[in-house]
Amino acid sequence: MSDWIEVGLVSDIPQLGARVINTEKGDIAIFRTASDKIFALRDKCPHKGGPLSQGIIHGEKVTCPLHNWNLSLDSGTAVAPDEGCAASYPVKIDGDKISLSLVPNEGCPENA
Amino acid sequence: MKEKLVVIGNGMAGIRAVEELLKLAPEQYDITVFGAEPYGNYNRIMLSPVLAGEKTIDEIMLNDEQWYSDNSITLHKGKTVVDIDRTQRKVIADDGTTETYDRLLLSTGSNPFIIPIPGNDLDGVISFRDIHDVDKMVDTAKQHKHAVVIGGGLLGLEAANGLMQQGMSVTVVHLMDTLMERQLDPAAAGMLKKSLEERGMHFLMGAQTEAIIGKDRVEKVHLKDGTEIYADLVVMAVGIRPNTELAEKVGIHCERGVVVNDTLQTYDPRVYALGECVQHRGDTYGLVAPLFEMAKVCANHLAHHGIARYEGSVTSTKLKVTGIDLFSAGDFTGDDTTDELVFQDVASGVYRKLIVKDNRIQGAVMYGDTIDGTWYFDLMRDETDISDMRSTILFGQAHLGDSGHGDDNRVAAMSDTAEICGCNGVCKGDIVKAITEKKLFTLDDVRAHTKASSSCGSCTGLVEALLSHTVGGDYSVAPHLKPICGCTEKTHDETREAIKKLELKTVHDVFKVLDWKNEDGCAKCRPAVNYYLVCEWPAEQSDDNQSRFINERVHANIQKDGTYSVIPRMWGGETNPSELRAIADVADKFNVPQIHVTGGQRIDLLGVKKEDLPAVWGDLSKAGFVSGHAYGKALRTVKTCVGQEWCRFGTQNSTQMGIDLEKMTWGSWMPHKFKLAVSGCPRNCAEATIKDFGVVCVDSGYELHVGGNGGIKVRATDFLCAVKTPDEVKEYCAAFIQIYREEAHYLERTAPWIERVGLSYVKEKIVDDVENRKTLAERFLFSQKYMQDDPWKARAEGTDKHEFTPLKKIG
């Protein structure tokens, strides 16, 4: 079972922006889309480890700041033709409050 | 119920259209394909390398049978469609198979032309068109020795070369006096002939074949002048004819080919046609690039999108004979109204000719080194005015200091481990593998899959050359006007025009009003549009932080380990003990791991943690520093020498001039980074002639130079004009920056911009037109009122705090 951890407020993150959660296993990026959906991915591009939290967000995708890979915010998978993924984490919104689980969603291992 | 699409012809054009259609509307049709050959779809252009033994049939297969079943396509291979019932909407094949259709696509290709002479049906007389012909040639070569190829055009020479590789002795019989007369002028054709003769090929020029003689199989070729040549194999390669047989039989209007309109529909609107079988606006095409353009348009209409039109293609040709580089495009003969620019070095086997009319390239022929072929082709297609580069254009685009791949331009000769793309570390082998395995046909595909040429772009020519060597033909055809990105059809210029005219003030307004496909755009268009807004509406709060790249968002350069570098501004490269002390204190206080002196006469603090940035800036700000904008598409440095104050050669106070220019220009956002320099004398110690705007002081005043670049492609500046006073320097500088800000495309530096618009244009706008220069300078200074606000100070005081602190720390 996942343990939910409160990490902050939706309003703490700019629209089409991201913030970082420091964890013992490395950073997790929390993204906010234009329609206020929240997603969480390991803050590490599968290509060369670029910090995804620093990328440009559009639709439900983020473009890595280092070499412009596009990753789906939902699954963490790279958009074709690139191949790879960043682990994604469950998030829960309660009013303005964001909670995060540190147990990644299935589909992409944390050390991918 | 799905609609039914039947495709007649299992070749490159038809299947390309199906592939495009599957991308657009995968569920719309039940698709059936008829192919007369007993294979899947293969790359016909690559038959020459197969014949030459350089590739196998498997390597040139584009779609194997698995592909058809994976995509639920019914493939009737080895079946020839013999009739179409257009009222009942069904097609009938030679074995009796019938299929009904809602839409029909004809891609029946072309047939080789067989010369009507006695003996043309003897065993051993073949054409060069499909796998069957290649098999036959390879078999014959095993048992026989002598081959005659009739036709000295592209196809004939490729066949002759292949047969030679297979060990045969080959004579080419050509009706005309020069080879490839439809693509080459006599000079290039002569060089080609010489080179092929050195390889052992024989030629009979101006020779007309009268008969082919033999009992059961071919024995001799008889020419009109009485000559007889011994032959075990005769290959007829004198041209192709669109295959219109079926279309004509069922009453679809044909002339030389099946006549189609701009949406690739025949006179029966349910019946589409494309590829070598069609005639569009009076032209027929035998090269692959136009076929692929047609396939895109055709698929668009089959998918009921109905927005694309095919408007004809400009094509270029390359010969696929290993070791011979040859390029031809457009009108290469010219007439009374055209000029010729020629470069010829027979000894080293290099020849280049451009046909120019009104300073626009009409055609090009190249032999030997053809790496610049695509560049000339682009200039020709875009109808670029070349008046400013007439004296250097023949030396090519890559003639001067092109960094990254040395001067190695012969891709065919490179080893697989040779690095093509120096930015992304992509080798020839990687690219070739991606092209063959992933079936890539366009430069954009290769960029997407391999990243080669996707960063600085200096290896684009090499990647294009690799593409054509690997898959054949020329694939560089692109639309005349390039949209900003995949989110829109709008070009950079159209977008800017609309921002101005419709008074659009936010990124999302632009996307909405101009019908962007994605609501938020993408990482390519959003920063561009944001810049255009900032440039157009400086006084309004149009700047959107989330549309900026990270470096500009946090006002520091992200390094590969996720830390940042901090470069404070040092006006004109001048500093003093207290500034240096302040920098040293900051470095100590924040444990800055490395300090580096930059090429732009400033000091770089490397390895600063993101959380520390605001505090670092706060300390620097207190010491009087402002941001150096070393991270932005903005005014970077103004490099100076010490000038007449100290130097015995100095003619003016170059340091002060530099400081004044930097005070005037700092903080301005640009399409790309922008560098200035002021040298105190023509010895030019500040390297002003490789800057975007360079000033060289002379005794009588100041020489102004523009459009230099010391980066990927070294480009020395163009001389703009000479002025007398410091005020004039400032006015020209402001005006030049502003016209560049307003007219260059985002991410286009001054060097390529000037090459695009021409120095004459820039001179006309800011040297000749005094009024315009003054207005431009005023607009720049107006904009500067809002830009010269130090972003570091603001952030040290708390602006955008969220950018620099984690949301939470867990554990």
Boltz contact constraints between the chains, C-beta under 6 A:
constraints:
  - contact:
      token1: [A, 7]
      token2: [B, 807]
      max_distance: 6.0
  - contact:
      token1: [A, 7]
      token2: [B, 808]
      max_distance: 6.0
  - contact:
      token1: [A, 8]
      token2: [B, 807]
      max_distance: 6.0
  - contact:
      token1: [A, 8]
      token2: [B, 808]
      max_distance: 6.0
  - contact:
      token1: [A, 12]
      token2: [B, 807]
      max_distance: 6.0
  - contact:
      token1: [A, 16]
      token2: [B, 546]
      max_distance: 6.0
  - contact:
      token1: [A, 17]
      token2: [B, 546]
      max_distance: 6.0
  - contact:
      token1: [A, 19]
      token2: [B, 807]
      max_distance: 6.0
  - contact:
      token1: [A, 20]
      token2: [B, 806]
      max_distance: 6.0
  - contact:
      token1: [A, 21]
      token2: [B, 807]
      max_distance: 6.0
  - contact:
      token1: [A, 21]
      token2: [B, 808]
      max_distance: 6.0
  - contact:
      token1: [A, 22]
      token2: [B, 806]
      max_distance: 6.0
  - contact:
      token1: [A, 22]
      token2: [B, 809]
      max_distance: 6.0
  - contact:
      token1: [A, 23]
      token2: [B, 810]
      max_distance: 6.0
  - contact:
      token1: [A, 23]
      token2: [B, 811]
      max_distance: 6.0
  - contact:
      token1: [A, 24]
      token2: [B, 811]
      max_distance: 6.0
  - contact:
      token1: [A, 34]
      token2: [B, 520]
      max_distance: 6.0
  - contact:
      token1: [A, 51]
      token2: [B, 562]
      max_distance: 6.0
  - contact:
      token1: [A, 54]
      token2: [B, 550]
      max_distance: 6.0
  - contact:
      token1: [A, 56]
      token2: [B, 523]
      max_distance: 6.0
  - contact:
      token1: [A, 58]
      token2: [B, 520]
      max_distance: 6.0
  - contact:
      token1: [A, 58]
      token2: [B, 521]
      max_distance: 6.0
  - contact:
      token1: [A, 58]
      token2: [B, 522]
      max_distance: 6.0
  - contact:
      token1: [A, 59]
      token2: [B, 518]
      max_distance: 6.0
  - contact:
      token1: [A, 59]
      token2: [B, 520]
      max_distance: 6.0
  - contact:
      token1: [A, 63]
      token2: [B, 523]
      max_distance: 6.0
  - contact:
      token1: [A, 65]
      token2: [B, 550]
      max_distance: 6.0
  - contact:
      token1: [A, 81]
      token2: [B, 448]
      max_distance: 6.0
  - contact:
      token1: [A, 81]
      token2: [B, 449]
      max_distance: 6.0
